[in-house]
Amino acid sequence: MDGVSHFQLLQNALRYEAKLLYCAFDLMFADGEDLRQLPLLERKKRLKAKLPRHKLIAFSSHRKGSGKKFFAEAERKRLEGIMAKRADSPYSSGIRTVDWLKVKTTQRQEVVIAGFTAPKRTRPYFGALVLAVRDGEDWRYIGHVGTGFSHTTLEALHRKLVKLKSTRSPFRVKVKDEAVTTWSGRPWWPK
């Protein structure tokens, strides 16, 4: 749309008819030849030569030697991050290597919903979600989140969480607002 990836828009596009752009960034095989051991820049050169000209197909260009500047630009544009790749690197199928690094502009942590607190004042359904992260075999409490929910989201989350209701906390230690918390029978990853 504007050169910036919008994951939510992509998810919505998968449900409806939408114009998507195919971005090609590497070429592993061509004309029966395995190109994975060739340097990245050679593979990209061959890819560019093979790509048909079409308004829905784009060649993913690269920048050479300006990683810090490119990263700062990604931060300014509030992008997820950049891919830093060694120009002479082969393509390593199925494994992560130090030749290709995803460098994120913000640090993120996957969390689960361990429960929810009772609603307050005129707010329906719940007050806040109780969040946790995995800590070895246990769950570790990391905080509450209670803002930014639309009425529709509150209702949908509550409907799903009530089905998982439990009387037991997943935490070994007591947490904030435990007396007014409804626990999920098992930690839940919202989709």
Summary of the structure (lengths in Angstrom):
residues: 191
radius of gyration: 23.1
end to end distance: 24.5
largest distance: 67.2
contacts: 428
relative contact order: 0.11
helix: 24%
strand: 27%
